[in-house]
């Protein structure tokens, strides 16, 4: 069975958007293809007229810092993220999460944009992007031919499991951005996984933490847990509870209780029971928060240039 008839490799963003318009919903974007090709083969995605390969578009590549903002192209692979000294310093949780996706062969071709576009709440790269407070740049071609590019909060791209707010018949995720790491700030990611051919996430937790100048209190906390609902879950109740509180076991345990109360975990025959995953929220937060705090306390402000 043929899953597509034509394969295009545009060199520019406007060319790719033009191809999507030409096919009128009968084409789809491909980059690494590690999800899409499996979905086509297993019938989870209907056959298409054409695939539009975006890996040769310069605007969708590169990892850079501009001022106080970090930018990552949507076609950047997980291996490139792992190897980036800039991201190792400014987005440690993202490096850690991308480093456990699939195996080396998958990470060498799978892209961060594909991780987000697939719209699964357990996607490791997505969980870290949410904790980092990331935004996504979405390009769209309008009926009059005009092309617009707009930044959206990362969580606005998710409608439900496998349901993206991005209209893939006329829109392309181009890049991501988030604030650069500042002094007294650190991040971390941990996950529990079930080996099933590839490592299947049971639960993942990412946190970005800022501590006060005396390093004794939480100044700011951003936590994402996935899967803990139909979309990536931002643990806002736990974040609010930690802000301004002493960095102590009692504070972390109170945040765990708040996160467990707010999260919407469920039993999954492929992953684990609701009760097990609920307990893993506690296990992972006890690992991630102290690790992020330690990184924040030891981060040399002189490196933040």
N, C-alpha and C positions, 0 to 999 in steps of 0.2 A: 504494500500500500504506500502511495506517495503522500507525504504529509505537507509538501509545498511544491509549487511548480517553478518559481523563479527565486533567485537569490541575488540581492543587491548589496553593494558595499559603498555607500555614499561617502564622500570626502568632507562634506560640510553639513551643518545642522539644517540649513534651509533645504538642502537637497533631500535629506532624510524625511523631513516633514512633508515635502512635496510628494515623495513616494507614498507616504501614508495616505495623503489626500487622493492621489491618483487611484489607489486601490479601494478607497471608500469602505474601510473596515475589513477588507479581505486580506490585509497584511498585518504582520506583527513584528515588533522589534526583537532582535536577538543580539546578545553580546557574548557571554560565556556559553549560554545555552544549557547549563547543567540542570536547570529546572525545566525549561521549555521543551527540550528534546525528549525528556522522560515523559512529560505530560502529553506530548503528541503521540509518543509510542504507546502509552498506556490508555489513551482515549480520554484523558482529563481535559485536553484542549483539542478542539476540532481542527481538522486540516485547514490550511490557509493557502491563499493564492501565491503569496510571496513572503519571504523573510527579508527584513531590512537590518543588515549588520552595521552597528554603530561604532565598531571598535576602531575605525580609521578617522573618526571625527576629533580633531585636536581639542576642541572645547570640552570634550568629555574625558580628558586625561589630565594627569598632573596632580601633585600634592604640593601645596604652597601655603605660605603665610603672607598675608597682607595686613599690616597694622596689627590689630588685636584679633584678627579673624583667621581661622584655618579653613582652607578650601580643598575639597577632594572631588575629582571628576567622577561621574557616575560609572564610567567604564574602567576605573581603576580596579585591579584584581585584589583579592584577599592577600595573596602573597606579597604584592607591592605594599600593601598597608602594613603587613608584618615587618617588612624590611625597612620601613621609613624611619629614620632617626627623628624627623620632625614629629611624627605621630607617636613614636615611643615616648617622647617627652610630653607632648601636649594632649594626647588622647590614648593613654595607656590602656584604658578599658576597651577601646575599639581594637587595638592591636591584639589584646588577649582574646577577644571574642572572635575576631577574624581568624585567629590562629587555631581554633578548634573546629572550624567548619570543614566537614568532609575530610578528605585526605589531601596530600600534596598535589595530586593530579587535579583535583577539583579546585583547590585554592589558586592554582596557577592560571586558571581560565575564568572561574566564577568572579563576578563583579559585585561591587557594593550596590550599584544601582539595581542590579537584578535581585539582590537580596531584599531590597525595599519594595521593588515593583511587584514581587510575588505576593506581598501583603499577608504574610503569615505572622501571627503574634509571637511565635517562638523563634523567629529569625535572629540569630546571634548578633550580626552586625547592626540590625535595626534596634535591638535592645540597647546597645551601647550608644547609638546615635541619639536615642530619646534621652538617655541619662546625660548626654553632653549638651542637650538643649539645641539640637541641630535643626536646620532648615533645609529644604530641598528646592532647587531651582527647576521649574517646569516650563518647558518651551511649548508653544501652541501656535499652529497656523490657522488663521481665521479665513472665512469664506472669501473675503476681499483680497486675500494673499498676504496680508500683514502678519508678521511673526512677533509674538510677545513672549517675554521671559519674566516670570514672577517667582519670588521666594515665598514658600509656604512652610509653616511649622510642620515638622516631620509627622506628627500625629494626625494632621489634617489629611494625610494621604491614605488613611486606612478607614474602610467602611465595615469590614468584618473579615473573618478568615478567608484568605484568598481573594478578597474583593477590594480592589484599589480605587481610590477616588480619581486617580489619573486615568484619563480616557486614552487608552493605548492605541486607539485607531487614529488619533490626531495629536497626541501629546507625547513628549519625551522628557524623562527625568535627566537633566544635564549634569548637575553637580550638587554637592552638599557643602554647608558651611556651619561653623559653630565657634564660640568664643575660644581664643587661645587660653592656655593655662596661665594663671597668674600665681604670684607668690602665695604660699600657704594653701595650695590647692592640689588635690590629687584625685585619681580615679582608679577603679578596679572592676574586674568582671570575673565571675565564677559561674559554672554550670554543673548540673548533674545530668548525665547522659546514659542512654541505653544503647549498647552496640547492636546494630541491626543492619549489617552490611556496611552502613556508614553510621557515624555516631548520631543518634537521634536525641535531641534535647528533651529531657523530662522537665527541666526548669532552668532558667538562666536569670541572673541578677547582675545589673550594672549600677554603679553609683559614682557620682562626682561630688566631692566634698571639699568645702573650704572651712578652715579653722580660724579662730580669732588670733590676734597677734601673740597672745600668751600661750597659744596652742592647747588651751584647756577646755574650750567650748566649740561646739559646732556653730559656724557662722552661716553656712548655707549648704543644703544637701539636695541632690537630685537623684532619684532612684527609679529604675525601670525594672519590671519583672515580666518575664514572658516564658510560656504562655500563662496568663492569669486573667483571661477574659477574651472576648472576640477580637480585640486589637491589642497592640503592645500596651502594657499597663503601667502608668506613671503613679507611683505610690505617694500621692500628695498628702494624705493624712499623716503618714510616717515622716515625710519631709517637714511638715509644719511642726510636728511634735519635737523633732530634733533641733530645729533652729533655736540657737541661744542656750541650749541645754549643755551641761557639763559632758565632756567626753568620758563616759563611764559605762560600765556594764548595765547599770539600771536604765540608762537612757536608751541603749540599744535594745534592751528587752522590751521597753515600752514601745519603741518604734516597730519592733517585730509584731507585737500584739495589734498595733494599728494597721500594719500592712496585711496581716492575716484576716483582719476583720473586713478590710476594704476590697481585697482581691476576690476574684470570681474564678477560682480554680474548679476543675471538674475532672471526673474520671475519664480517662482515655485508654482504650484497649491497646493502643500503640505505645503509650508512654507510661502511665502509672495511675493509681487510684487518687481520688480527690484528697483523701486523708494523708496519703504519703506526700503528695505535692504540697499540701498545706504545711506539713512539718518541714519540708525542704526550704520553704520560704525562710523559716527560722535559721536553719543550718547555713544557708547561703548568705543571709544578712550578717550572721555572726562572723563569717569569713570576709565578706566584701567591705563592710564598713570599717573595721579596724585596719585593713590593708590600705584603703583609700586615705584614712586618717594618717597613717604612718608616712605615706608618700607625701601628703600635704605638709606634715611637720618637717620633713627633711628636704623639701624642695628649696633649692638655693635661688633666692630672688635675683641674684646677679646673672643667672642663666636666662632669665625671662627678658630677652632683648628683642 
